[in-house]
Amino acid sequence: MQPFLKWAGGKRWLIPKIKNSIPPFKTYFEPFLGSATLFFALEPKSAILSDTNPELIGCYRVIKNHCESMIKILKRLKITKSNYYTIREKFNSGNDPIKKAAYFIYLNKTCWNGLYRVNNLGKFNVPIGTHLQREYKVFDVDHLRAASRLLKRAIIKRCDFEEATKDVKSKDLIYFDPPYITTHLKNGFIKYNSVLFHQSDELRLAKVAEKLAKRGVQVILSNAAHPLIKQQYNGCFYKTEILRPSLIAGDPTKRTKFLELLVTSFPPPIEPIGNSKSPDEAISKDRRYKPFYNPKCRF
């Protein structure tokens, strides 16, 4: 199934390329939850989902345990500019978890580009989106109910990614999708993410990923294909570069293409990925599938 949230850096485009190459696994782990695209695509029987964002985790917990109550609140929320900013204020000042979850979904679907951003006081401050119309659909009742049923198979935790890996065992599957470092190191997301995910966290993540791979855990990681990131995964991993368009810019004409890095502890799809039949999107030969696996690494 599809996720119920929009999220910057979401991986809907990636799922068809890797889903069929994922080996059998026992429990699924996703420590950087976001929209949980891979979780919803795989629909695992057992999962542990986590993130450090308290509002995001609160929303998932409410959908899991109080979905119908949240739906009743969502049905009352209308899409107007004035209503958007009223709900944003209620979201920032409220304490009721069910109402906050409903407001979270509403804001996620009606804000600019589905972005989640807070100010120095921790208040959500993204403006209203420009694509909204009266018939715009913020949520689907059946979809939320299906998500609730699936989330009942999962344990949902608020914690750091390293803490989230303490219970991972051999033959489990873990997907790391951290806040991205950009290829030029001058993007606004670096400044925004510096509080959430520092370069030292990138190094810590690489060490955790290698430790898990050596224990026989099925590891998947995605990040920007920056040289600093690539060299951190020179051990027990396959690395594949994928050319894809950026969807973050509000103006579609200003959206550029960039290389994304897929890191796996198992062989990724043999077919070149990121390729396109159109010349302007064609990926160069040296960017096709390359397994940079270290054969000396022993599990």
C-alpha atoms as an extended CHARMM CRD file, in Angstrom:
* protein
*
       299  EXT
         1         1  MET       CA              0.0000000000        0.0000000000        0.0000000000  PROA      1               0.0000000000
         2         2  GLN       CA              0.9580000000        3.6510000000       -0.3310000000  PROA      2               0.0000000000
         3         3  PRO       CA              1.9680000000        5.8640000000        2.6410000000  PROA      3               0.0000000000
         4         4  PHE       CA             -0.5930000000        8.3130000000        4.0050000000  PROA      4               0.0000000000
         5         5  LEU       CA              1.9200000000       11.1600000000        4.4600000000  PROA      5               0.0000000000
         6         6  LYS       CA              4.0040000000       13.2530000000        2.0760000000  PROA      6               0.0000000000
         7         7  TRP       CA              7.6180000000       13.6400000000        3.1380000000  PROA      7               0.0000000000
         8         8  ALA       CA             10.6360000000       15.4620000000        1.7800000000  PROA      8               0.0000000000
         9         9  GLY       CA             12.9800000000       12.8030000000        0.4290000000  PROA      9               0.0000000000
        10        10  GLY       CA             10.2190000000       10.2110000000        0.1910000000  PROA      10              0.0000000000
        11        11  LYS       CA             11.1200000000        6.9800000000       -1.6110000000  PROA      11              0.0000000000
        12        12  ARG       CA              8.0590000000        6.0710000000       -3.6630000000  PROA      12              0.0000000000
        13        13  TRP       CA             10.1930000000        6.2870000000       -6.8070000000  PROA      13              0.0000000000
        14        14  LEU       CA             12.7350000000        3.8360000000       -5.3710000000  PROA      14              0.0000000000
        15        15  ILE       CA             10.4040000000        1.0470000000       -4.2360000000  PROA      15              0.0000000000
        16        16  PRO       CA              9.7680000000       -0.5810000000       -7.6600000000  PROA      16              0.0000000000
        17        17  LYS       CA             13.5170000000       -0.7090000000       -8.2800000000  PROA      17              0.0000000000
        18        18  ILE       CA             14.4970000000       -2.5700000000       -5.1000000000  PROA      18              0.0000000000
        19        19  LYS       CA             11.4090000000       -4.3420000000       -3.7580000000  PROA      19              0.0000000000
        20        20  ASN       CA             11.9320000000       -7.5950000000       -5.6680000000  PROA      20              0.0000000000
        21        21  SER       CA             15.6300000000       -7.8400000000       -4.7920000000  PROA      21              0.0000000000
        22        22  ILE       CA             15.1390000000       -7.7270000000       -1.0110000000  PROA      22              0.0000000000
        23        23  PRO       CA             15.9830000000      -11.1200000000        0.5440000000  PROA      23              0.0000000000
        24        24  PRO       CA             13.5610000000      -12.8540000000        2.9380000000  PROA      24              0.0000000000
        25        25  PHE       CA             13.6840000000      -11.3370000000        6.4110000000  PROA      25              0.0000000000
        26        26  LYS       CA             12.1780000000      -11.7450000000        9.8650000000  PROA      26              0.0000000000
        27        27  THR       CA             11.5180000000       -8.3430000000       11.4610000000  PROA      27              0.0000000000
        28        28  TYR       CA             11.6060000000       -5.0440000000        9.5880000000  PROA      28              0.0000000000
        29        29  PHE       CA             13.2660000000       -1.9670000000       11.1650000000  PROA      29              0.0000000000
        30        30  GLU       CA             13.0270000000        1.6420000000        9.9580000000  PROA      30              0.0000000000
        31        31  PRO       CA             14.7710000000        4.1540000000       12.2650000000  PROA      31              0.0000000000
        32        32  PHE       CA             14.2170000000        7.2780000000       10.0930000000  PROA      32              0.0000000000
        33        33  LEU       CA             10.5010000000        6.8240000000        9.6410000000  PROA      33              0.0000000000
        34        34  GLY       CA              9.2850000000        9.7940000000        7.5840000000  PROA      34              0.0000000000
        35        35  SER       CA              6.4190000000        8.5590000000        5.4070000000  PROA      35              0.0000000000
        36        36  ALA       CA              7.4530000000        4.9030000000        5.9450000000  PROA      36              0.0000000000
        37        37  THR       CA              7.2530000000        4.2010000000        2.2200000000  PROA      37              0.0000000000
        38        38  LEU       CA              9.1790000000        0.9190000000        2.2780000000  PROA      38              0.0000000000
        39        39  PHE       CA              7.2810000000       -0.3280000000        5.3460000000  PROA      39              0.0000000000
        40        40  PHE       CA              3.9540000000        0.1940000000        3.6070000000  PROA      40              0.0000000000
        41        41  ALA       CA              5.2540000000       -1.3350000000        0.3750000000  PROA      41              0.0000000000
        42        42  LEU       CA              6.5450000000       -4.4940000000        2.0680000000  PROA      42              0.0000000000
        43        43  GLU       CA              3.6790000000       -4.8490000000        4.5850000000  PROA      43              0.0000000000
        44        44  PRO       CA              5.8590000000       -6.9190000000        6.9470000000  PROA      44              0.0000000000
        45        45  LYS       CA              4.3590000000       -9.2120000000        9.5800000000  PROA      45              0.0000000000
        46        46  SER       CA              6.5970000000       -7.7230000000       12.2600000000  PROA      46              0.0000000000
        47        47  ALA       CA              8.2390000000       -4.2970000000       12.4270000000  PROA      47              0.0000000000
        48        48  ILE       CA              9.8800000000       -1.7800000000       14.7250000000  PROA      48              0.0000000000
        49        49  LEU       CA              9.4590000000        1.7810000000       13.4660000000  PROA      49              0.0000000000
        50        50  SER       CA             11.1470000000        4.8000000000       15.0240000000  PROA      50              0.0000000000
        51        51  ASP       CA             12.1350000000        8.4260000000       14.6200000000  PROA      51              0.0000000000
        52        52  THR       CA             13.2590000000       11.3280000000       16.8080000000  PROA      52              0.0000000000
        53        53  ASN       CA             10.4230000000       13.6120000000       15.6390000000  PROA      53              0.0000000000
        54        54  PRO       CA              7.8390000000       13.5650000000       18.4710000000  PROA      54              0.0000000000
        55        55  GLU       CA              4.9740000000       14.8810000000       16.3260000000  PROA      55              0.0000000000
        56        56  LEU       CA              5.5780000000       12.2990000000       13.6110000000  PROA      56              0.0000000000
        57        57  ILE       CA              5.7500000000        9.4220000000       16.0880000000  PROA      57              0.0000000000
        58        58  GLY       CA              2.6740000000       10.7440000000       17.8760000000  PROA      58              0.0000000000
        59        59  CYS       CA              0.7580000000       10.7160000000       14.5880000000  PROA      59              0.0000000000
        60        60  TYR       CA              1.6970000000        7.0990000000       13.8370000000  PROA      60              0.0000000000
        61        61  ARG       CA              0.7280000000        5.9890000000       17.3340000000  PROA      61              0.0000000000
        62        62  VAL       CA             -2.6700000000        7.6640000000       17.0880000000  PROA      62              0.0000000000
        63        63  ILE       CA             -3.3890000000        6.0980000000       13.7030000000  PROA      63              0.0000000000
        64        64  LYS       CA             -2.4260000000        2.7260000000       15.1300000000  PROA      64              0.0000000000
        65        65  ASN       CA             -4.5400000000        2.9800000000       18.2790000000  PROA      65              0.0000000000
        66        66  HSD       CA             -7.1660000000        5.7380000000       17.8030000000  PROA      66              0.0000000000
        67        67  CYS       CA             -7.7660000000        5.9150000000       14.0730000000  PROA      67              0.0000000000
        68        68  GLU       CA            -11.5570000000        6.3760000000       14.1350000000  PROA      68              0.0000000000
        69        69  SER       CA            -11.4160000000        9.2200000000       16.6600000000  PROA      69              0.0000000000
        70        70  MET       CA             -8.8040000000       10.9880000000       14.5400000000  PROA      70              0.0000000000
        71        71  ILE       CA            -10.8600000000       10.5390000000       11.3540000000  PROA      71              0.0000000000
        72        72  LYS       CA            -13.8330000000       12.2790000000       12.9920000000  PROA      72              0.0000000000
        73        73  ILE       CA            -11.6490000000       15.3300000000       13.6460000000  PROA      73              0.0000000000
        74        74  LEU       CA            -10.1460000000       15.2960000000       10.1380000000  PROA      74              0.0000000000
        75        75  LYS       CA            -13.6190000000       15.3450000000        8.5850000000  PROA      75              0.0000000000
        76        76  ARG       CA            -14.3020000000       18.7120000000       10.2150000000  PROA      76              0.0000000000
        77        77  LEU       CA            -11.2020000000       20.4590000000        8.8460000000  PROA      77              0.0000000000
        78        78  LYS       CA            -11.8420000000       22.6740000000        5.8230000000  PROA      78              0.0000000000
        79        79  ILE       CA             -9.2820000000       23.8210000000        3.2590000000  PROA      79              0.0000000000
        80        80  THR       CA             -9.0340000000       27.6040000000        3.2970000000  PROA      80              0.0000000000
        81        81  LYS       CA             -6.0750000000       29.8990000000        3.8240000000  PROA      81              0.0000000000
        82        82  SER       CA             -7.4070000000       31.2980000000        7.0830000000  PROA      82              0.0000000000
        83        83  ASN       CA             -8.2990000000       27.8330000000        8.3350000000  PROA      83              0.0000000000
        84        84  TYR       CA             -4.8070000000       26.5650000000        7.5260000000  PROA      84              0.0000000000
        85        85  TYR       CA             -3.1150000000       29.1230000000        9.7590000000  PROA      85              0.0000000000
        86        86  THR       CA             -5.6800000000       28.5980000000       12.5230000000  PROA      86              0.0000000000
        87        87  ILE       CA             -4.9970000000       24.8660000000       12.4950000000  PROA      87              0.0000000000
        88        88  ARG       CA             -1.2570000000       25.4920000000       12.3920000000  PROA      88              0.0000000000
        89        89  GLU       CA             -1.5570000000       27.5780000000       15.5500000000  PROA      89              0.0000000000
        90        90  LYS       CA             -3.6880000000       24.9100000000       17.2480000000  PROA      90              0.0000000000
        91        91  PHE       CA             -1.1370000000       22.2740000000       16.2670000000  PROA      91              0.0000000000
        92        92  ASN       CA              1.7080000000       24.2930000000       17.7830000000  PROA      92              0.0000000000
        93        93  SER       CA             -0.1080000000       25.0890000000       21.0220000000  PROA      93              0.0000000000
        94        94  GLY       CA             -2.2440000000       21.9920000000       21.6020000000  PROA      94              0.0000000000
        95        95  ASN       CA             -1.5780000000       18.9490000000       23.7590000000  PROA      95              0.0000000000
        96        96  ASP       CA             -4.3510000000       16.5210000000       22.8160000000  PROA      96              0.0000000000
        97        97  PRO       CA             -2.5470000000       13.7140000000       20.9100000000  PROA      97              0.0000000000
        98        98  ILE       CA             -5.5450000000       12.7390000000       18.7650000000  PROA      98              0.0000000000
        99        99  LYS       CA             -6.2330000000       16.3150000000       17.6620000000  PROA      99              0.0000000000
       100       100  LYS       CA             -2.5330000000       16.9190000000       17.0380000000  PROA      100             0.0000000000
       101       101  ALA       CA             -2.3590000000       13.8110000000       14.8340000000  PROA      101             0.0000000000
       102       102  ALA       CA             -5.3300000000       15.0370000000       12.7810000000  PROA      102             0.0000000000
       103       103  TYR       CA             -3.7630000000       18.4990000000       12.4850000000  PROA      103             0.0000000000
       104       104  PHE       CA             -0.4320000000       16.9050000000       11.5350000000  PROA      104             0.0000000000
       105       105  ILE       CA             -2.0000000000       15.0740000000        8.5780000000  PROA      105             0.0000000000
       106       106  TYR       CA             -3.9620000000       18.1520000000        7.5090000000  PROA      106             0.0000000000
       107       107  LEU       CA             -0.8690000000       20.3820000000        7.5890000000  PROA      107             0.0000000000
       108       108  ASN       CA              1.2590000000       17.7420000000        5.8850000000  PROA      108             0.0000000000
       109       109  LYS       CA             -1.1360000000       17.5730000000        2.9490000000  PROA      109             0.0000000000
       110       110  THR       CA             -1.8640000000       21.3000000000        2.6490000000  PROA      110             0.0000000000
       111       111  CYS       CA              1.4710000000       22.9620000000        3.4560000000  PROA      111             0.0000000000
       112       112  TRP       CA              4.1010000000       23.9540000000        0.9160000000  PROA      112             0.0000000000
       113       113  ASN       CA              5.5160000000       20.8210000000       -0.7500000000  PROA      113             0.0000000000
       114       114  GLY       CA              4.7030000000       18.5710000000        2.2070000000  PROA      114             0.0000000000
       115       115  LEU       CA              7.6940000000       20.0030000000        4.0660000000  PROA      115             0.0000000000
       116       116  TYR       CA              8.1130000000       19.5690000000        7.8210000000  PROA      116             0.0000000000
       117       117  ARG       CA             10.0930000000       22.4590000000        9.2910000000  PROA      117             0.0000000000
       118       118  VAL       CA             10.1440000000       24.1360000000       12.6930000000  PROA      118             0.0000000000
       119       119  ASN       CA             11.5440000000       27.4520000000       13.9390000000  PROA      119             0.0000000000
       120       120  ASN       CA             13.9960000000       28.0070000000       16.7880000000  PROA      120             0.0000000000
       121       121  LEU       CA             11.1550000000       27.5640000000       19.2800000000  PROA      121             0.0000000000
       122       122  GLY       CA             10.2200000000       24.2080000000       17.8280000000  PROA      122             0.0000000000
       123       123  LYS       CA              7.0340000000       25.5430000000       16.2130000000  PROA      123             0.0000000000
       124       124  PHE       CA              5.9010000000       24.2770000000       12.8050000000  PROA      124             0.0000000000
       125       125  ASN       CA              6.1820000000       27.2670000000       10.4640000000  PROA      125             0.0000000000
       126       126  VAL       CA              5.7080000000       26.0390000000        6.8790000000  PROA      126             0.0000000000
       127       127  PRO       CA              3.3170000000       28.2730000000        4.8540000000  PROA      127             0.0000000000
       128       128  ILE       CA              0.2480000000       27.0280000000        3.0370000000  PROA      128             0.0000000000
       129       129  GLY       CA              0.7910000000       25.3310000000       -0.3240000000  PROA      129             0.0000000000
       130       130  THR       CA             -0.0820000000       26.8970000000       -3.6530000000  PROA      130             0.0000000000
       131       131  HSD       CA             -1.7070000000       23.8550000000       -5.2690000000  PROA      131             0.0000000000
       132       132  LEU       CA             -4.8570000000       23.6410000000       -3.1470000000  PROA      132             0.0000000000
       133       133  GLN       CA             -8.4160000000       23.6480000000       -4.4270000000  PROA      133             0.0000000000
       134       134  ARG       CA            -11.7000000000       23.0770000000       -2.6340000000  PROA      134             0.0000000000
       135       135  GLU       CA            -11.9360000000       19.5160000000       -3.9450000000  PROA      135             0.0000000000
       136       136  TYR       CA             -8.3570000000       18.7110000000       -2.8640000000  PROA      136             0.0000000000
       137       137  LYS       CA             -8.3010000000       15.4630000000       -0.8860000000  PROA      137             0.0000000000
       138       138  VAL       CA             -6.4230000000       15.6390000000        2.4160000000  PROA      138             0.0000000000
       139       139  PHE       CA             -7.1120000000       12.0560000000        3.4500000000  PROA      139             0.0000000000
       140       140  ASP       CA             -8.8800000000        8.8530000000        2.4870000000  PROA      140             0.0000000000
       141       141  VAL       CA            -10.8240000000        7.0580000000        5.2240000000  PROA      141             0.0000000000
       142       142  ASP       CA            -10.2670000000        3.5570000000        3.8630000000  PROA      142             0.0000000000
       143       143  HSD       CA             -6.5730000000        4.2530000000        3.3650000000  PROA      143             0.0000000000
       144       144  LEU       CA             -6.1250000000        5.4540000000        6.9580000000  PROA      144             0.0000000000
       145       145  ARG       CA             -7.9830000000        2.4050000000        8.2730000000  PROA      145             0.0000000000
       146       146  ALA       CA             -5.7690000000        0.0900000000        6.2130000000  PROA      146             0.0000000000
       147       147  ALA       CA             -2.6860000000        1.9090000000        7.5390000000  PROA      147             0.0000000000
       148       148  SER       CA             -3.9990000000        1.4550000000       11.0720000000  PROA      148             0.0000000000
       149       149  ARG       CA             -4.3920000000       -2.2950000000       10.5710000000  PROA      149             0.0000000000
       150       150  LEU       CA             -0.8600000000       -2.5900000000        9.2300000000  PROA      150             0.0000000000
       151       151  LEU       CA              0.6260000000       -0.4350000000       11.9990000000  PROA      151             0.0000000000
       152       152  LYS       CA             -0.8780000000       -2.7770000000       14.5990000000  PROA      152             0.0000000000
       153       153  ARG       CA              1.8370000000       -5.2410000000       13.5470000000  PROA      153             0.0000000000
       154       154  ALA       CA              4.5230000000       -2.7210000000       14.4800000000  PROA      154             0.0000000000
       155       155  ILE       CA              6.1490000000       -1.3560000000       17.6180000000  PROA      155             0.0000000000
       156       156  ILE       CA              6.4670000000        2.4360000000       17.2820000000  PROA      156             0.0000000000
       157       157  LYS       CA              9.2560000000        4.1410000000       19.2210000000  PROA      157             0.0000000000
       158       158  ARG       CA             10.6780000000        7.6260000000       19.5830000000  PROA      158             0.0000000000
       159       159  CYS       CA             14.4460000000        7.2360000000       19.7870000000  PROA      159             0.0000000000
       160       160  ASP       CA             17.8010000000        7.7850000000       18.1030000000  PROA      160             0.0000000000
       161       161  PHE       CA             18.6770000000        5.4400000000       15.2410000000  PROA      161             0.0000000000
       162       162  GLU       CA             21.4470000000        3.7280000000       17.2150000000  PROA      162             0.0000000000
       163       163  GLU       CA             19.1110000000        2.9040000000       20.0790000000  PROA      163             0.0000000000
       164       164  ALA       CA             16.5980000000        1.6020000000       17.5490000000  PROA      164             0.0000000000
       165       165  THR       CA             19.0990000000       -1.0330000000       16.3660000000  PROA      165             0.0000000000
       166       166  LYS       CA             19.6700000000       -2.6600000000       19.7640000000  PROA      166             0.0000000000
       167       167  ASP       CA             17.1370000000       -5.4220000000       19.1220000000  PROA      167             0.0000000000
       168       168  VAL       CA             18.0880000000       -6.1200000000       15.4950000000  PROA      168             0.0000000000
       169       169  LYS       CA             19.0210000000       -9.7680000000       14.8850000000  PROA      169             0.0000000000
       170       170  SER       CA             20.5800000000      -11.7480000000       12.0580000000  PROA      170             0.0000000000
       171       171  LYS       CA             18.2400000000      -12.0840000000        9.0580000000  PROA      171             0.0000000000
       172       172  ASP       CA             16.2550000000       -8.9850000000       10.0590000000  PROA      172             0.0000000000
       173       173  LEU       CA             15.9220000000       -6.1440000000        7.5350000000  PROA      173             0.0000000000
       174       174  ILE       CA             16.7730000000       -2.5380000000        8.3800000000  PROA      174             0.0000000000
       175       175  TYR       CA             16.3320000000        0.5060000000        6.1660000000  PROA      175             0.0000000000
       176       176  PHE       CA             18.2410000000        3.7080000000        6.9530000000  PROA      176             0.0000000000
       177       177  ASP       CA             17.0100000000        6.8560000000        5.1940000000  PROA      177             0.0000000000
       178       178  PRO       CA             18.6930000000        9.6970000000        7.1290000000  PROA      178             0.0000000000
       179       179  PRO       CA             18.4080000000       13.4420000000        6.4410000000  PROA      179             0.0000000000
       180       180  TYR       CA             20.5130000000       13.9980000000        3.3620000000  PROA      180             0.0000000000
       181       181  ILE       CA             23.8470000000       15.6790000000        2.9740000000  PROA      181             0.0000000000
       182       182  THR       CA             23.7840000000       17.5820000000       -0.3300000000  PROA      182             0.0000000000
       183       183  THR       CA             26.3160000000       17.2220000000       -3.1160000000  PROA      183             0.0000000000
       184       184  HSD       CA             27.4460000000       20.8520000000       -2.8940000000  PROA      184             0.0000000000
       185       185  LEU       CA             27.1650000000       21.2670000000        0.9190000000  PROA      185             0.0000000000
       186       186  LYS       CA             25.4150000000       24.6510000000        0.4710000000  PROA      186             0.0000000000
       187       187  ASN       CA             21.7900000000       23.5660000000        0.3880000000  PROA      187             0.0000000000
       188       188  GLY       CA             19.3320000000       24.9080000000        2.9550000000  PROA      188             0.0000000000
       189       189  PHE       CA             18.6300000000       21.3910000000        4.1700000000  PROA      189             0.0000000000
       190       190  ILE       CA             22.1730000000       21.1220000000        5.4840000000  PROA      190             0.0000000000
       191       191  LYS       CA             21.5600000000       24.1550000000        7.6880000000  PROA      191             0.0000000000
       192       192  TYR       CA             18.1350000000       22.8700000000        8.6650000000  PROA      192             0.0000000000
       193       193  ASN       CA             19.3640000000       19.3390000000        9.3530000000  PROA      193             0.0000000000
       194       194  SER       CA             22.5070000000       20.4070000000       11.2230000000  PROA      194             0.0000000000
       195       195  VAL       CA             20.5490000000       20.2840000000       14.4600000000  PROA      195             0.0000000000
       196       196  LEU       CA             18.8140000000       17.0310000000       13.5880000000  PROA      196             0.0000000000
       197       197  PHE       CA             21.6220000000       15.1480000000       11.9010000000  PROA      197             0.0000000000
       198       198  HSD       CA             25.2230000000       16.3120000000       12.0050000000  PROA      198             0.0000000000
       199       199  GLN       CA             28.1690000000       15.0250000000        9.9780000000  PROA      199             0.0000000000
       200       200  SER       CA             29.3080000000       13.1590000000       13.0860000000  PROA      200             0.0000000000
       201       201  ASP       CA             25.9660000000       11.3310000000       13.0030000000  PROA      201             0.0000000000
       202       202  GLU       CA             26.7090000000       10.2860000000        9.4050000000  PROA      202             0.0000000000
       203       203  LEU       CA             29.9380000000        8.6590000000       10.5950000000  PROA      203             0.0000000000
       204       204  ARG       CA             28.1520000000        7.0230000000       13.5120000000  PROA      204             0.0000000000
       205       205  LEU       CA             25.4930000000        5.6850000000       11.1650000000  PROA      205             0.0000000000
       206       206  ALA       CA             28.0940000000        4.1570000000        8.8220000000  PROA      206             0.0000000000
       207       207  LYS       CA             29.7090000000        2.3180000000       11.7370000000  PROA      207             0.0000000000
       208       208  VAL       CA             26.3460000000        1.0180000000       12.9370000000  PROA      208             0.0000000000
       209       209  ALA       CA             25.4150000000       -0.1430000000        9.4270000000  PROA      209             0.0000000000
       210       210  GLU       CA             28.6860000000       -2.0490000000        8.9750000000  PROA      210             0.0000000000
       211       211  LYS       CA             28.3850000000       -3.6500000000       12.4060000000  PROA      211             0.0000000000
       212       212  LEU       CA             24.8870000000       -4.8780000000       11.5340000000  PROA      212             0.0000000000
       213       213  ALA       CA             25.9450000000       -6.1620000000        8.1150000000  PROA      213             0.0000000000
       214       214  LYS       CA             28.7480000000       -8.2020000000        9.6750000000  PROA      214             0.0000000000
       215       215  ARG       CA             26.1700000000       -9.7780000000       11.9880000000  PROA      215             0.0000000000
       216       216  GLY       CA             24.1060000000      -10.9770000000        9.0240000000  PROA      216             0.0000000000
       217       217  VAL       CA             21.4600000000       -8.2470000000        9.0880000000  PROA      217             0.0000000000
       218       218  GLN       CA             20.0040000000       -7.2560000000        5.7090000000  PROA      218             0.0000000000
       219       219  VAL       CA             20.9260000000       -3.5600000000        5.4450000000  PROA      219             0.0000000000
       220       220  ILE       CA             19.5690000000       -0.9270000000        3.0490000000  PROA      220             0.0000000000
       221       221  LEU       CA             20.6480000000        2.7130000000        3.1720000000  PROA      221             0.0000000000
       222       222  SER       CA             19.9100000000        5.6410000000        0.8900000000  PROA      222             0.0000000000
       223       223  ASN       CA             21.6240000000        9.0190000000        0.8060000000  PROA      223             0.0000000000
       224       224  ALA       CA             22.9090000000       11.6440000000       -1.5900000000  PROA      224             0.0000000000
       225       225  ALA       CA             25.8460000000       10.3390000000       -3.6580000000  PROA      225             0.0000000000
       226       226  HSD       CA             28.3480000000       12.7080000000       -2.1020000000  PROA      226             0.0000000000
       227       227  PRO       CA             32.0040000000       11.5170000000       -2.0440000000  PROA      227             0.0000000000
       228       228  LEU       CA             32.1090000000       11.8900000000        1.7340000000  PROA      228             0.0000000000
       229       229  ILE       CA             29.1600000000        9.5470000000        2.0760000000  PROA      229             0.0000000000
       230       230  LYS       CA             30.3650000000        7.0060000000       -0.4890000000  PROA      230             0.0000000000
       231       231  GLN       CA             33.7360000000        6.5200000000        1.1450000000  PROA      231             0.0000000000
       232       232  GLN       CA             32.0700000000        5.7390000000        4.4720000000  PROA      232             0.0000000000
       233       233  TYR       CA             30.6140000000        2.5590000000        2.9520000000  PROA      233             0.0000000000
       234       234  ASN       CA             33.7270000000        0.9950000000        1.4180000000  PROA      234             0.0000000000
       235       235  GLY       CA             33.4390000000       -2.1840000000        3.4620000000  PROA      235             0.0000000000
       236       236  CYS       CA             30.7220000000       -4.8120000000        3.3370000000  PROA      236             0.0000000000
       237       237  PHE       CA             28.3800000000       -3.0930000000        0.9320000000  PROA      237             0.0000000000
       238       238  TYR       CA             27.1900000000       -2.8280000000       -2.6350000000  PROA      238             0.0000000000
       239       239  LYS       CA             26.8480000000        0.7920000000       -3.7740000000  PROA      239             0.0000000000
       240       240  THR       CA             24.6370000000        1.8910000000       -6.6390000000  PROA      240             0.0000000000
       241       241  GLU       CA             24.2750000000        5.4300000000       -7.9600000000  PROA      241             0.0000000000
       242       242  ILE       CA             20.8300000000        6.4790000000       -9.1590000000  PROA      242             0.0000000000
       243       243  LEU       CA             20.0710000000        9.5710000000      -11.1940000000  PROA      243             0.0000000000
       244       244  ARG       CA             16.7350000000       11.0630000000      -10.2950000000  PROA      244             0.0000000000
       245       245  PRO       CA             14.9470000000       14.4340000000      -10.3260000000  PROA      245             0.0000000000
       246       246  SER       CA             14.6880000000       16.5220000000       -7.1790000000  PROA      246             0.0000000000
       247       247  LEU       CA             11.0790000000       17.1230000000       -6.1740000000  PROA      247             0.0000000000
       248       248  ILE       CA             11.7570000000       19.6450000000       -3.4280000000  PROA      248             0.0000000000
       249       249  ALA       CA             11.6800000000       22.8980000000       -5.4150000000  PROA      249             0.0000000000
       250       250  GLY       CA              8.2830000000       24.5690000000       -5.4350000000  PROA      250             0.0000000000
       251       251  ASP       CA              8.6780000000       25.5640000000       -9.0980000000  PROA      251             0.0000000000
       252       252  PRO       CA              8.8340000000       22.3660000000      -11.2430000000  PROA      252             0.0000000000
       253       253  THR       CA             10.9500000000       24.2120000000      -13.8440000000  PROA      253             0.0000000000
       254       254  LYS       CA             13.6980000000       24.6840000000      -11.2310000000  PROA      254             0.0000000000
       255       255  ARG       CA             13.8630000000       21.0510000000      -10.1970000000  PROA      255             0.0000000000
       256       256  THR       CA             17.2350000000       19.5850000000      -11.0880000000  PROA      256             0.0000000000
       257       257  LYS       CA             18.5060000000       16.0160000000      -11.3190000000  PROA      257             0.0000000000
       258       258  PHE       CA             21.0000000000       14.6340000000       -8.8620000000  PROA      258             0.0000000000
       259       259  LEU       CA             22.7130000000       11.3770000000       -7.9890000000  PROA      259             0.0000000000
       260       260  GLU       CA             21.3980000000        9.3730000000       -5.1110000000  PROA      260             0.0000000000
       261       261  LEU       CA             23.3260000000        6.5630000000       -3.4290000000  PROA      261             0.0000000000
       262       262  LEU       CA             21.7980000000        3.1810000000       -2.6350000000  PROA      262             0.0000000000
       263       263  VAL       CA             23.8370000000        1.0620000000       -0.2180000000  PROA      263             0.0000000000
       264       264  THR       CA             22.9360000000       -2.5840000000        0.4230000000  PROA      264             0.0000000000
       265       265  SER       CA             24.5240000000       -5.5510000000        2.1700000000  PROA      265             0.0000000000
       266       266  PHE       CA             23.0130000000       -7.8130000000       -0.5060000000  PROA      266             0.0000000000
       267       267  PRO       CA             23.2190000000       -7.5960000000       -4.3070000000  PROA      267             0.0000000000
       268       268  PRO       CA             20.8870000000       -4.8860000000       -5.6420000000  PROA      268             0.0000000000
       269       269  PRO       CA             18.9490000000       -5.3100000000       -8.9050000000  PROA      269             0.0000000000
       270       270  ILE       CA             21.2140000000       -6.3150000000      -11.8000000000  PROA      270             0.0000000000
       271       271  GLU       CA             19.3310000000       -4.0860000000      -14.2390000000  PROA      271             0.0000000000
       272       272  PRO       CA             20.7950000000       -0.5580000000      -14.4480000000  PROA      272             0.0000000000
       273       273  ILE       CA             18.5780000000        1.7430000000      -12.4200000000  PROA      273             0.0000000000
       274       274  GLY       CA             18.0050000000        5.4420000000      -12.8400000000  PROA      274             0.0000000000
       275       275  ASN       CA             18.2060000000        5.0170000000      -16.6250000000  PROA      275             0.0000000000
       276       276  SER       CA             15.6920000000        6.5360000000      -18.9980000000  PROA      276             0.0000000000
       277       277  LYS       CA             14.8300000000        6.2430000000      -22.6710000000  PROA      277             0.0000000000
       278       278  SER       CA             14.8320000000       10.0160000000      -23.0770000000  PROA      278             0.0000000000
       279       279  PRO       CA             18.2790000000       11.4710000000      -23.9190000000  PROA      279             0.0000000000
       280       280  ASP       CA             18.1210000000       14.2820000000      -21.3810000000  PROA      280             0.0000000000
       281       281  GLU       CA             17.5800000000       11.7990000000      -18.5450000000  PROA      281             0.0000000000
       282       282  ALA       CA             19.9270000000        9.0940000000      -19.7640000000  PROA      282             0.0000000000
       283       283  ILE       CA             22.4900000000        8.0870000000      -17.2140000000  PROA      283             0.0000000000
       284       284  SER       CA             26.1040000000        7.8930000000      -18.3560000000  PROA      284             0.0000000000
       285       285  LYS       CA             27.7990000000        4.4930000000      -18.6020000000  PROA      285             0.0000000000
       286       286  ASP       CA             30.0120000000        5.0640000000      -15.6030000000  PROA      286             0.0000000000
       287       287  ARG       CA             26.8980000000        5.7300000000      -13.5020000000  PROA      287             0.0000000000
       288       288  ARG       CA             25.2340000000        2.4250000000      -14.2650000000  PROA      288             0.0000000000
       289       289  TYR       CA             24.9700000000       -0.3950000000      -11.7620000000  PROA      289             0.0000000000
       290       290  LYS       CA             28.3280000000       -1.0630000000      -10.1020000000  PROA      290             0.0000000000
       291       291  PRO       CA             28.7800000000       -3.4100000000       -7.1390000000  PROA      291             0.0000000000
       292       292  PHE       CA             31.5440000000       -1.8100000000       -5.0660000000  PROA      292             0.0000000000
       293       293  TYR       CA             31.5460000000       -4.7960000000       -2.7670000000  PROA      293             0.0000000000
       294       294  ASN       CA             34.6070000000       -5.7360000000       -0.7590000000  PROA      294             0.0000000000
       295       295  PRO       CA             35.0390000000       -9.5150000000       -1.1930000000  PROA      295             0.0000000000
       296       296  LYS       CA             37.4030000000       -9.6270000000        1.7970000000  PROA      296             0.0000000000
       297       297  CYS       CA             34.6080000000       -8.6840000000        4.1350000000  PROA      297             0.0000000000
       298       298  ARG       CA             33.3770000000      -11.7610000000        5.9700000000  PROA      298             0.0000000000
       299       299  PHE       CA             30.0200000000      -12.0670000000        7.6640000000  PROA      299             0.0000000000
